Amino acid sequence: MYVARDKDECLWLFIDKPIRSQTNGRWEVDTQNSLLRDDDCLQIDECIIPDFPEISWEDEPIEVDLVRKEKKNGYDKR
């Protein structure tokens, strides 16, 4: 998975590495090299996930891992 920020500061999560569109200032699904569609990405609500302040439009997408945290009795096992 990849995280990228559009020119308008919106943060997105992509399954495959996106491509930069200089025309509209957005990162987009590379539909020529992927089986995914343009809508196969998720906008990250930074009010819920206030992370990745270091990512800007000028940066390349950052590869990330999605990790499921196990819970025991309603609390994280840490």
C-alpha positions in Angstrom: 0.0 0.0 0.0 1.1 3.6 -0.6 0.3 6.9 0.9 0.5 10.1 -1.2 -0.6 13.7 -0.8 -2.3 15.6 -3.6 -1.4 19.2 -4.5 -4.5 20.4 -2.6 -3.1 18.7 0.6 -5.5 15.7 0.6 -3.9 12.5 1.8 -4.7 9.2 0.0 -4.1 5.5 0.5 -3.5 3.4 -2.6 -3.2 -0.4 -3.0 -0.7 -0.1 -5.8 1.8 2.7 -6.4 0.0 5.6 -7.9 1.1 8.0 -10.7 1.3 11.8 -10.5 -1.0 13.7 -12.7 0.5 17.2 -13.3 -2.7 18.1 -15.2 -5.0 18.1 -12.1 -2.5 18.0 -9.2 -3.6 14.5 -8.0 -2.1 11.1 -7.5 -4.1 8.5 -9.5 -4.3 4.8 -9.9 -2.1 3.6 -12.8 -4.9 1.8 -14.7 -2.6 0.8 -17.5 -0.4 -1.3 -15.1 -3.0 -2.4 -12.6 -6.2 -4.3 -12.4 -7.6 -1.5 -10.1 -10.0 1.2 -11.1 -9.6 5.0 -10.5 -11.9 4.7 -7.4 -9.8 2.0 -5.8 -8.2 4.3 -3.3 -9.2 5.8 0.0 -8.9 9.4 1.2 -7.4 9.5 4.7 -9.3 11.7 7.2 -6.5 13.5 9.0 -8.9 14.3 11.9 -9.0 10.6 12.6 -5.4 9.7 11.5 -3.3 12.8 12.0 -0.1 11.3 10.5 2.3 11.7 7.7 2.9 15.5 8.0 6.2 14.9 6.2 4.5 13.9 2.9 3.9 16.7 0.4 2.8 16.8 -3.2 6.5 17.0 -4.3 7.3 13.7 -2.6 7.0 10.3 -4.1 4.4 8.0 -2.6 5.5 6.2 0.6 5.0 2.5 0.9 3.3 1.5 4.1 2.0 -1.7 5.7 -1.4 -2.1 7.2 -1.2 -3.9 10.5 -4.1 -5.5 12.4 -3.7 -5.0 16.2 -5.0 -7.9 18.3 -7.1 -6.9 21.2 -7.6 -8.8 24.4 -10.5 -7.9 26.7 -11.0 -4.6 24.8 -7.4 -3.4 25.2 -4.4 -3.6 22.9 -1.9 -6.4 23.7 1.2 -4.2 24.2 
